[in-house]
């Protein structure tokens, strides 16, 4: 295939458009992300602790902590965000504890979901609703 100057310009414009509008692609849904992480296995509720504030005055920086003793991986999802996948943490055999703490951005009041894949192959899940207020005035 021979690439002409005209075709090269069109390819360049296409690259610029793709970079300028990254949201044009389809974002994975919570169900798709959950199915990919669990492999279709049913999730239990024992063995994982999700700590979030009940009310977040600023949705730009919401502290989240997940503790799942015996986990090999933890996935964190924000169901109401345009891109629900927040983070996936993996733990090796030398990990002292299977705990992760971070700050996430929440677009609005929504559920935060933590799923852990345990060493025995089972899946556990915890969920918490975080109310995001605007300047601490409700919302």
C-alpha positions as CSV (number, residue, x, y, z in Angstrom):
1,X,0.0,0.0,0.0
2,X,1.3,3.4,-1.0
3,X,0.6,6.3,1.4
4,X,0.1,9.5,-0.5
5,X,0.6,12.9,1.1
6,X,-3.2,13.5,1.1
7,X,-3.9,10.2,2.9
8,X,-1.1,11.0,5.4
9,X,-2.8,14.3,6.2
10,X,-6.2,12.6,6.7
11,X,-4.5,10.1,9.1
12,X,-3.0,13.0,11.0
13,X,-6.4,14.7,11.3
14,X,-7.9,11.4,12.5
15,X,-5.2,11.2,15.2
16,X,-5.7,14.7,16.3
17,X,-9.5,14.2,16.5
18,X,-9.0,11.0,18.6
19,X,-6.7,12.8,21.0
20,X,-9.1,15.8,21.3
21,X,-12.2,13.8,22.0
22,X,-11.2,10.8,24.1
23,X,-14.7,10.3,25.4
24,X,-16.0,9.2,22.0
25,X,-15.1,5.6,22.8
26,X,-17.5,3.5,24.8
27,X,-16.7,3.2,28.5
28,X,-17.1,-0.2,30.2
29,X,-20.1,-0.5,32.4
30,X,-20.0,-1.7,36.0
31,X,-21.5,-5.0,35.0
32,X,-18.9,-5.6,32.3
33,X,-16.0,-4.7,34.7
34,X,-17.5,-6.9,37.4
35,X,-17.9,-9.8,35.0
36,X,-14.3,-9.4,33.8
37,X,-12.9,-9.3,37.3
38,X,-14.9,-12.1,38.8
39,X,-15.1,-14.4,35.8
40,X,-18.8,-14.8,36.4
41,X,-18.5,-16.0,39.9
42,X,-21.0,-14.9,42.6
43,X,-19.7,-12.5,45.1
44,X,-20.0,-12.9,48.9
45,X,-19.9,-10.2,51.5
46,X,-17.7,-11.5,54.3
47,X,-14.0,-10.8,54.5
48,X,-13.9,-7.2,53.0
49,X,-14.2,-3.8,54.7
50,X,-14.8,-0.7,52.7
51,X,-14.4,2.6,54.5
52,X,-15.7,5.8,52.9
53,X,-17.2,9.0,54.3
54,X,-21.0,9.1,54.4
55,X,-20.9,12.7,53.1
56,X,-18.1,14.1,51.0
57,X,-17.9,17.9,51.0
58,X,-15.7,17.9,47.9
59,X,-16.2,15.2,45.2
60,X,-12.7,15.9,43.8
61,X,-10.9,14.2,46.7
62,X,-12.9,11.5,48.5
63,X,-10.8,9.2,50.8
64,X,-11.5,5.5,50.4
65,X,-9.9,2.5,52.2
66,X,-10.4,-1.2,51.4
67,X,-9.2,-4.0,53.7
68,X,-9.5,-7.6,52.5
69,X,-7.2,-10.0,54.4
70,X,-6.2,-12.9,52.1
71,X,-6.9,-11.1,48.9
72,X,-4.7,-11.3,45.8
73,X,-6.5,-8.4,44.0
74,X,-8.9,-5.6,44.9
75,X,-10.9,-3.7,42.3
76,X,-12.5,-0.3,43.1
77,X,-15.5,1.0,41.1
78,X,-17.5,4.3,41.2
79,X,-20.8,3.4,39.7
80,X,-21.9,7.0,38.8
81,X,-18.7,8.2,37.2
82,X,-18.5,8.4,33.4
83,X,-15.6,5.9,33.6
84,X,-16.5,3.6,36.6
85,X,-13.1,1.8,36.9
86,X,-11.2,3.6,39.6
87,X,-8.3,1.3,40.5
88,X,-7.2,-2.3,40.7
89,X,-4.6,-3.3,43.3
90,X,-2.8,-6.6,43.1
91,X,-0.9,-8.2,46.0
92,X,2.0,-10.6,45.8
93,X,3.0,-13.3,48.3
94,X,5.3,-10.8,50.1
95,X,2.6,-8.3,50.8
96,X,2.4,-7.6,54.5
97,X,-1.4,-6.8,54.4
98,X,-4.0,-6.7,51.7
99,X,-5.2,-3.2,52.3
100,X,-5.4,-0.2,49.9
101,X,-6.1,3.5,50.7
102,X,-6.5,6.2,48.2
103,X,-8.5,9.3,47.3
104,X,-10.9,9.2,44.4
105,X,-12.9,11.7,42.4
106,X,-16.7,11.3,42.4
107,X,-18.9,13.1,39.9
108,X,-22.0,13.0,42.0
109,X,-23.7,11.1,44.8
110,X,-23.2,7.4,44.0
111,X,-22.2,4.0,45.1
112,X,-18.6,3.0,45.6
113,X,-18.0,-0.7,45.1
114,X,-15.0,-2.7,46.2
115,X,-14.5,-6.3,45.0
116,X,-11.7,-8.6,46.2
117,X,-10.5,-11.8,44.6
118,X,-9.3,-14.1,47.4
119,X,-6.4,-16.5,47.4
120,X,-8.9,-19.5,47.3
121,X,-10.5,-18.0,44.1
122,X,-13.7,-16.7,45.8
123,X,-14.9,-13.2,45.3
124,X,-16.1,-10.8,48.0
125,X,-17.8,-7.4,47.6
126,X,-18.6,-4.4,49.7
127,X,-20.6,-1.3,48.7
128,X,-21.1,2.1,50.2
129,X,-23.1,5.2,49.1
130,X,-21.2,8.4,49.3
131,X,-23.3,11.6,49.2
132,X,-21.3,14.3,47.4
133,X,-22.3,17.8,48.5
134,X,-21.4,21.1,46.8
135,X,-19.4,23.2,49.2
136,X,-21.0,21.3,52.1
137,X,-24.5,22.6,51.3
138,X,-26.2,19.4,50.2
139,X,-26.8,18.0,46.8
